[in-house]
Amino acid sequence: MENWIIGAVVAGGVYHLAFGLFHLVFPFALRWKQTLAGLDATNRNLLPVFNLWIAYAILAWSAISLAQPEQVANSPVGHGVCWSIAGVWTFRHMMQVYYMGFSGSYALPGGFWGIRGIHALVFVPIFSLGTGLYLVPVLRDDAAAWLMTTGAIGALLFASWLAHRHRLASMAPTRADSGYAADQMVLGGMKGVR
């Protein structure tokens, strides 16, 4: 059991290393130099600053997970780190659902490595993995704790989706938002239900 728990932390370290490096590619994949050019200087500069800040935090999680997996898995401070990381990924997952729903997509301007867009559903298992890897050390083999925690996360995601639907309903129906259009196709019969 102990090896499996430490293995989850090490896997979390590798996960965060990949995700942190992925964040460093954002300015190129999303062509920020061109796509942000029309913004005022404050907003144009905030996105790269926030992205680097996030990349740093993610890479720091990777470093601590790879350098001290036993401490992360077994100490009270390590469990606090695990809860914090799981909480951040749960919140990120909620933001994904709120802004993109389950049917939107991220366009990559001009394509990047031949990819023109990424469907929002791709991120559901990715963010779930980030949450799950860090719940392993704190919940361990406690089935009741897993059930309560995953139920709470599920409820938060459902609430985020309801808020997403409400946000879209409050916008003009002609909005050219890919998440809105796709949600209307998927949930066509529910448009009048609020």
MIMAR-563945 format. One record per residue: residue in three letters; x, y, z of N, C-alpha, C in turn. Coordinates in steps of 0.1 Angstrom, whole numbers, plus 5000, padded with zeros to 4 digits. Example, Ala and Ser with C-alpha at 12.3 -4.5 7.8 and 13.67 -1.06 7.14 Angstrom:
2
ALA513249435078512349555078513249675078
SER512849785071513749895071512950005079
***
This chain:
194
MET500849885000500050005000500950135000
GLU501950135008502850245010503450284996
ASN503950184989504650204976503650264966
TRP502450224967501450274957501150424960
ILE501150454973500850594977502050684973
ILE503250644975504450724971504450724956
GLY504050614950504050614935503050714929
ALA501950734936500950844932501550984933
VAL502351004943503051134945504051154934
VAL504851054931505851064920505151084907
ALA504151004904503351024892502851174891
GLY502351224903501951364903503051464900
GLY504351424904505451504901505751514886
VAL505651394879505851384865504651464858
TYR503451444863502251514857502451664857
HIS502951714869503151854870504351904862
LEU505351824861506451864852505951884838
ALA505151784833504651794819503751914818
PHE502851934828501852044827502552174828
GLY503552194837504352314838505052354825
LEU505652254818506252274805505252314795
PHE504052244795502952274786502552424787
HIS502552474800502152614802503252714795
LEU504452664795505552754789505352764774
VAL504652674768504352664753503152754749
PHE502352794759501152874756501352994747
PRO502353084751502553204742502653174727
PHE503353054724503553024710502352954704
ALA501752854712500652784707499452874705
LEU499252974713498153064712498453194705
ARG499753204700500153314692499853444699
TRP500253454712499953574720500453704714
LYS501553694708502153824702501153884692
GLN500453804684499453854675498053864681
THR497653764688496253764693496053864704
LEU497053894712496853994723497254134718
ALA497754154706498254284702497154394703
GLY495854364701494854464701494454504715
LEU494954444726494554474739495454594744
ASP494954664755495754764761496954694768
ALA497954774771499254724776499054644789
THR498154684798497954614811497354474808
ASN496354464800495754334798496654244789
ARG497354304780498254234771499354174780
ASN499854244790500954194798500454104809
LEU499254114814498754034825498653884822
LEU498253854810498153704806499453634807
PRO500553684801501853614802502353614817
VAL502053714824502453714838501753604846
PHE500453604844499653494851500053354847
ASN500353344834500753214829502053164835
LEU503053264835504353224841504253194856
TRP503353274863503153244877502553104879
ILE501553074871500952934872501952834868
ALA502752854858503852754854504752734866
TYR505152844872506152834884505552744895
ALA504252774898503652694909503552554905
ILE503152524893503052384889504352314889
LEU505452384884506752324884507252304899
ALA506852394908507252384922506552254928
TRP505352234924504652114929505351994924
SER505851994911506551884906507851864914
ALA508551964916509851954923509651894937
ILE508751944945508551884958508051744958
SER507251714948506751574947507751474942
LEU508751524934509751434930510951424939
ALA511251534946512351544956512051474969
GLN510751494974510451444987509051364987
PRO508951264979507651194978507151134991
GLU508151084999507751025012507151125021
GLN507751245022507251355030505951405026
VAL505751415013504451465007503351355011
ALA503751225009502751125011502451095026
ASN503351125035503151075049503151175060
SER503551295057503651395068502351485069
PRO502051545080500951635081501051755071
VAL502351805070502551915060502351865046
GLY502851755043502651695030501251675027
HIS500451625037499051615034498351745031
GLY498851845038498251985035498652025021
VAL499851995017500252025003499351944993
CYS499051814996498251734988496751784987
TRP496251824998494851884998494852014990
SER495952094992495952224984496052194969
ILE496852104965497052074951495752014945
ALA495151924953493851864948492751974948
GLY492752064957491852174957492052264945
VAL493252294942493552384930493052314917
TRP493352184916492852114903491352104903
THR490752084915489252084915488752214911
PHE489252324916488852454912489052484897
ARG490252444892490552454878489552384869
HIS489152264874488152184867486852254867
MET486452314878485252394879485252514870
MET486352584869486452694859486352644845
GLN486952534842486752474829485352454825
VAL484552394834483152364832482352494831
TYR482652594840481952714840482152794827
TYR483352804822483652884810483452804797
MET483652674797483552604785482452494784
GLY481852464796480852364796481552234793
PHE480852134787481452004783481451994768
SER481152104761481052084747481852194739
GLY482452294746483252394739484552344734
SER485352424728486652394724487552514724
TYR488852484725489852584725490452584711
ALA490352704704490952714691492452754692
LEU493252694684494652724684494852804671
PRO495052944672495053024661496152984651
GLY495752954639496652914628497152764630
GLY496652694640497152564642498452564650
PHE498752464657500052444664500352304664
TRP501552264658501952134656500852054648
GLY500152124639499052064631497752044638
ILE497652094651496452084658495752224658
ARG494452224653493752354652492852384664
GLY492552284672491752304684491752184693
ILE491352214705491252104715489852114722
HIS489152004721487851994727487952004742
ALA486952074748486952094763486951954770
LEU486351854765486251724772487651664774
VAL488551704766489951644767490451674781
PHE490051794786490651834799489951774811
VAL488851714809488151654821488951544827
PRO489451444820490351344826491651394831
ILE492151494824493451554827493351624841
PHE492351704843492251774856491851674867
SER491051574863490651474873491851394878
LEU492851374869494051304873494851384883
GLY494951514880495651604889495051604903
THR493751604904493051594917493351464923
GLY493051354915493151214921494451174926
LEU495551214919496851174923497251224937
TYR496651344940497051404953495951374964
LEU494851314960493951264970494351124976
VAL495151054968495550914972496350924985
PRO497251014987498051015000497151045012
VAL496151125010495351175022494151085024
LEU493551025014492350945016492750795017
ARG493850755011494350625011493350515007
ASP493050425016492150315013490850335020
ASP490450455024489250485031488150505021
ALA487350395019486350405008485250505011
ALA484950525024483850625027484450765024
ALA485650795027486250925025486350945009
TRP486650845002486750864987485350894982
LEU484350814987482950834982482450984986
MET482751024998482251165002483051264993
THR484351254992485151354985484751354970
THR484651244963484351244949482951284947
GLY482051254957480651304956480651464957
ALA481451514966481451664968482051724955
ILE483151664949483651724937482651714926
GLY481951604925480951584915479851694916
ALA479451724928478451824931478951964927
LEU480251984930480752114926480852134911
LEU481252024904481252034889479852044883
PHE478851984889477551994885477052144887
ALA477352194899476952334902477652434892
SER478952404888479652484878478952474865
TRP478552354861477852344848476452414848
LEU475752414859474552484860474752634859
ALA475852684866476252824865476652854851
HIS477352764844477652784830476452804821
ARG475452724824474152724816473452854819
HIS473452904831472853024835473553144829
ARG474853144829475653244822475353254808
LEU475353144801475053144787473653194784
ALA472653154792471253194790471153344792
SER472053404800471953554802472553634791
MET473253564782473853624770472853634759
ALA473153724749472253724738472253594731
PRO471153544726471053414720471853404707
THR472253514701473053504689474553504692
ARG474953494704476353494708477053384700
ALA478253414694478953314686480053244695
ASP479653204707480453134716480352984712
SER481452924710481452774706480852694717
GLY481052724729480452644740478952664740
TYR478452784738477052814737476352734726
ALA476952744714476352684702476352534704
ALA477452474709477452334710476552284722
ASP476452354733475552324743474152324738
GLN473752424730472452434725472152304716
MET473152264709472852144700472752024709
VAL473552004719473551884728472251894737
LEU471852004742470752014751469552094745
GLY469352074732468352154725467052154731
GLY466552044737465252044743465152104756
MET466352144762466352204776466452354775
LYS466452414764466752564763465752634771
GLY464452594772463452664779463452634794
VAL464252534798464152484812465252564820
ARG464852634830465852714838465652674852
***
